[in-house]
Amino acid sequence: MAAVYRQGFVFVQNIFAGVVSETDSGYKFEYDKDYLSVENPLAVSLTLPLQKETFESNTLFPFFDGLIPEGWLLNVVSKNWKIDRRDRFGILLAACRDSIGDVSIRTER
């Protein structure tokens, strides 16, 4: 089992849906079992469909990477929070708490 370094709590329409984690072997995302049992749960994305099994990847999942700001806003986030621009997961945790759209990433459940 891979060691977890950092994790973000994923919310869909302000409802806790799962956890995205940085591990020693890459990244993983797992839906919360309670979320999967609610009536009509929404998938985080088409590339992360509802399932009980854990998703694993060597790189940050494209959906989550796509939430990260770009251009001048990425420069502002990186400078203000003192996060290296190459630390995609760190920026995800810092800047995607109030993302545009249904999905947000928070550091606390």
URWO-V944826 format. One record per pair of residues at least 12 apart in sequence whose ideal C-beta (glycine too) atoms are under 10 Angstrom apart, sorted by the first residue. I is the first residue (numbers start at 1). J is the second residue. D is the distance in Angstrom with one decimal. If there is no record, write none. Layout:
i=I j=J d=D
i=I j=J d=D
This chain:
i=1 j=23 d=8.9
i=1 j=24 d=10.0
i=1 j=25 d=9.7
i=2 j=21 d=8.4
i=2 j=22 d=9.6
i=2 j=23 d=3.7
i=2 j=24 d=5.3
i=2 j=25 d=4.5
i=2 j=26 d=7.8
i=2 j=27 d=9.5
i=2 j=28 d=7.2
i=2 j=56 d=8.2
i=3 j=21 d=9.8
i=3 j=22 d=9.8
i=3 j=23 d=6.3
i=3 j=24 d=4.8
i=3 j=25 d=8.7
i=4 j=19 d=9.0
i=4 j=21 d=4.7
i=4 j=22 d=7.1
i=4 j=23 d=5.5
i=4 j=24 d=8.4
i=4 j=28 d=8.1
i=5 j=21 d=7.7
i=5 j=22 d=4.7
i=5 j=23 d=6.7
i=5 j=24 d=7.1
i=5 j=89 d=8.5
i=6 j=20 d=9.4
i=6 j=21 d=7.2
i=6 j=22 d=4.6
i=6 j=23 d=9.3
i=6 j=87 d=9.8
i=6 j=89 d=6.1
i=6 j=90 d=7.5
i=6 j=92 d=9.4
i=6 j=93 d=6.6
i=6 j=107 d=8.7
i=7 j=19 d=5.4
i=7 j=20 d=6.7
i=7 j=21 d=4.3
i=7 j=22 d=7.1
i=7 j=23 d=9.3
i=7 j=27 d=10.0
i=7 j=28 d=9.2
i=7 j=29 d=10.0
i=7 j=89 d=9.3
i=7 j=93 d=8.5
i=7 j=105 d=9.8
i=7 j=107 d=8.4
i=7 j=109 d=9.9
i=8 j=20 d=5.0
i=8 j=21 d=7.8
i=8 j=22 d=8.7
i=8 j=29 d=9.5
i=8 j=64 d=8.2
i=8 j=89 d=7.8
i=8 j=92 d=6.3
i=8 j=93 d=5.1
i=8 j=94 d=9.9
i=8 j=96 d=7.7
i=8 j=97 d=9.2
i=8 j=104 d=9.4
i=8 j=105 d=4.2
i=8 j=106 d=6.7
i=8 j=107 d=6.5
i=8 j=108 d=9.7
i=9 j=32 d=9.1
i=9 j=93 d=9.7
i=9 j=104 d=9.0
i=9 j=105 d=7.1
i=9 j=106 d=4.9
i=9 j=107 d=7.2
i=9 j=108 d=6.7
i=9 j=109 d=4.7
i=10 j=29 d=7.3
i=10 j=30 d=9.4
i=10 j=31 d=8.5
i=10 j=32 d=8.7
i=10 j=35 d=9.3
i=10 j=44 d=6.1
i=10 j=48 d=9.2
i=10 j=64 d=8.3
i=10 j=96 d=9.6
i=10 j=103 d=6.5
i=10 j=104 d=7.7
i=10 j=105 d=5.9
i=10 j=106 d=8.2
i=11 j=35 d=9.7
i=11 j=44 d=9.6
i=11 j=97 d=9.2
i=11 j=99 d=9.6
i=11 j=102 d=8.7
i=11 j=103 d=7.0
i=11 j=104 d=4.9
i=11 j=105 d=7.7
i=11 j=106 d=6.4
i=11 j=109 d=9.0
i=12 j=31 d=9.8
i=12 j=35 d=8.0
i=12 j=41 d=7.8
i=12 j=42 d=5.1
i=12 j=43 d=8.1
i=12 j=44 d=6.2
i=12 j=45 d=9.8
i=12 j=101 d=9.6
i=12 j=102 d=5.4
i=12 j=103 d=5.7
i=12 j=104 d=8.4
i=13 j=42 d=6.9
i=13 j=101 d=9.6
i=13 j=102 d=5.2
i=13 j=103 d=8.5
i=13 j=104 d=9.2
i=14 j=102 d=9.0
i=14 j=104 d=7.5
i=14 j=106 d=10.0
i=15 j=32 d=9.4
i=15 j=34 d=9.9
i=15 j=35 d=6.9
i=15 j=38 d=7.8
i=15 j=41 d=8.3
i=15 j=42 d=8.5
i=15 j=102 d=9.7
i=16 j=32 d=5.9
i=16 j=34 d=8.0
i=16 j=35 d=6.4
i=16 j=106 d=8.8
i=16 j=109 d=6.0
i=17 j=29 d=9.7
i=17 j=30 d=9.9
i=17 j=31 d=6.2
i=17 j=32 d=6.1
i=17 j=34 d=9.7
i=17 j=35 d=4.8
i=17 j=36 d=8.8
i=17 j=38 d=9.6
i=17 j=41 d=7.3
i=17 j=42 d=7.7
i=17 j=43 d=8.7
i=17 j=44 d=6.2
i=17 j=48 d=9.8
i=17 j=50 d=9.3
i=17 j=102 d=9.6
i=17 j=103 d=8.0
i=17 j=104 d=9.9
i=18 j=30 d=5.5
i=18 j=31 d=4.2
i=18 j=32 d=5.1
i=18 j=33 d=9.5
i=18 j=35 d=6.5
i=18 j=36 d=8.8
i=18 j=44 d=7.0
i=18 j=48 d=8.6
i=18 j=50 d=9.8
i=18 j=54 d=9.5
i=18 j=55 d=9.3
i=19 j=31 d=8.7
i=19 j=32 d=7.3
i=19 j=54 d=9.6
i=19 j=105 d=9.9
i=19 j=109 d=8.5
i=20 j=44 d=8.8
i=20 j=48 d=9.3
i=20 j=55 d=9.0
i=20 j=60 d=8.5
i=20 j=61 d=7.3
i=20 j=63 d=9.5
i=20 j=64 d=5.9
i=20 j=89 d=8.3
i=20 j=92 d=7.8
i=20 j=93 d=9.2
i=20 j=105 d=6.9
i=21 j=54 d=9.2
i=21 j=56 d=9.8
i=21 j=89 d=9.1
i=22 j=60 d=8.3
i=22 j=87 d=9.8
i=22 j=88 d=9.5
i=22 j=89 d=4.8
i=22 j=90 d=8.9
i=22 j=92 d=9.3
i=22 j=93 d=9.2
i=23 j=56 d=8.2
i=23 j=57 d=10.0
i=25 j=56 d=7.6
i=25 j=57 d=9.5
i=25 j=58 d=7.3
i=26 j=56 d=6.6
i=26 j=57 d=5.4
i=26 j=58 d=4.2
i=26 j=59 d=6.6
i=26 j=60 d=8.3
i=26 j=61 d=9.7
i=27 j=55 d=8.4
i=27 j=56 d=7.2
i=27 j=57 d=5.1
i=27 j=58 d=7.7
i=27 j=59 d=7.1
i=27 j=60 d=5.5
i=27 j=61 d=6.3
i=27 j=64 d=8.0
i=27 j=65 d=9.8
i=27 j=88 d=9.7
i=27 j=89 d=7.4
i=28 j=54 d=5.2
i=28 j=55 d=6.4
i=28 j=56 d=4.9
i=28 j=57 d=7.6
i=28 j=61 d=9.2
i=29 j=44 d=7.5
i=29 j=45 d=9.9
i=29 j=48 d=6.0
i=29 j=54 d=7.1
i=29 j=55 d=4.5
i=29 j=56 d=8.2
i=29 j=57 d=8.2
i=29 j=60 d=10.0
i=29 j=61 d=6.1
i=29 j=63 d=8.8
i=29 j=64 d=7.7
i=30 j=51 d=9.3
i=30 j=52 d=8.6
i=30 j=53 d=8.2
i=30 j=54 d=4.4
i=30 j=55 d=7.2
i=30 j=56 d=9.4
i=31 j=43 d=8.5
i=31 j=44 d=7.9
i=31 j=48 d=8.3
i=31 j=49 d=9.5
i=31 j=50 d=6.4
i=31 j=51 d=6.9
i=31 j=52 d=7.3
i=31 j=53 d=9.1
i=31 j=54 d=8.8
i=31 j=55 d=8.9
i=32 j=109 d=9.3
i=33 j=52 d=7.2
i=35 j=50 d=8.7
i=36 j=50 d=6.2
i=36 j=51 d=8.1
i=36 j=52 d=6.6
i=42 j=102 d=6.9
i=42 j=103 d=9.2
i=43 j=63 d=9.9
i=43 j=103 d=10.0
i=44 j=61 d=9.0
i=44 j=63 d=6.6
i=44 j=64 d=8.5
i=44 j=102 d=8.5
i=44 j=103 d=5.7
i=45 j=61 d=8.3
i=45 j=62 d=8.6
i=45 j=63 d=4.1
i=45 j=64 d=8.7
i=45 j=66 d=8.7
i=45 j=67 d=9.9
i=45 j=101 d=10.0
i=45 j=102 d=9.6
i=45 j=103 d=7.6
i=46 j=63 d=8.4
i=47 j=61 d=7.1
i=47 j=62 d=6.5
i=47 j=63 d=5.5
i=47 j=64 d=10.0
i=47 j=66 d=9.9
i=48 j=61 d=6.7
i=48 j=62 d=9.6
i=48 j=63 d=6.0
i=48 j=64 d=8.8
i=48 j=103 d=9.8
i=59 j=88 d=8.8
i=60 j=88 d=5.1
i=60 j=89 d=6.1
i=60 j=92 d=7.3
i=61 j=92 d=10.0
i=63 j=103 d=8.0
i=64 j=88 d=8.4
i=64 j=89 d=8.3
i=64 j=92 d=5.8
i=64 j=96 d=7.9
i=64 j=103 d=8.6
i=64 j=105 d=7.3
i=65 j=88 d=6.0
i=65 j=89 d=9.3
i=65 j=91 d=9.6
i=65 j=92 d=7.7
i=66 j=99 d=9.8
i=66 j=101 d=10.0
i=67 j=91 d=9.4
i=67 j=92 d=6.5
i=67 j=95 d=8.2
i=67 j=96 d=4.7
i=67 j=99 d=5.1
i=67 j=100 d=8.7
i=67 j=101 d=8.1
i=67 j=103 d=6.9
i=67 j=104 d=8.6
i=67 j=105 d=6.9
i=68 j=85 d=9.8
i=68 j=88 d=6.2
i=68 j=89 d=9.3
i=68 j=90 d=10.0
i=68 j=91 d=5.3
i=68 j=92 d=5.7
i=68 j=94 d=9.7
i=68 j=95 d=6.6
i=68 j=96 d=6.8
i=68 j=99 d=9.3
i=68 j=105 d=9.8
i=69 j=91 d=7.5
i=69 j=95 d=5.7
i=69 j=96 d=8.5
i=69 j=99 d=9.4
i=73 j=95 d=8.3
i=74 j=91 d=7.2
i=74 j=95 d=8.3
i=76 j=95 d=9.3
i=77 j=90 d=9.8
i=77 j=91 d=6.0
i=77 j=94 d=6.5
i=77 j=95 d=4.6
i=77 j=96 d=9.7
i=78 j=90 d=9.3
i=78 j=91 d=6.9
i=78 j=94 d=9.2
i=78 j=95 d=9.2
i=80 j=94 d=8.8
i=80 j=95 d=9.5
i=81 j=93 d=9.5
i=81 j=94 d=4.7
i=81 j=95 d=7.6
i=82 j=94 d=9.6
i=83 j=95 d=8.6
i=89 j=105 d=9.7
i=92 j=105 d=5.7
i=93 j=105 d=6.3
i=93 j=106 d=8.4
i=93 j=107 d=5.6
i=94 j=107 d=8.5
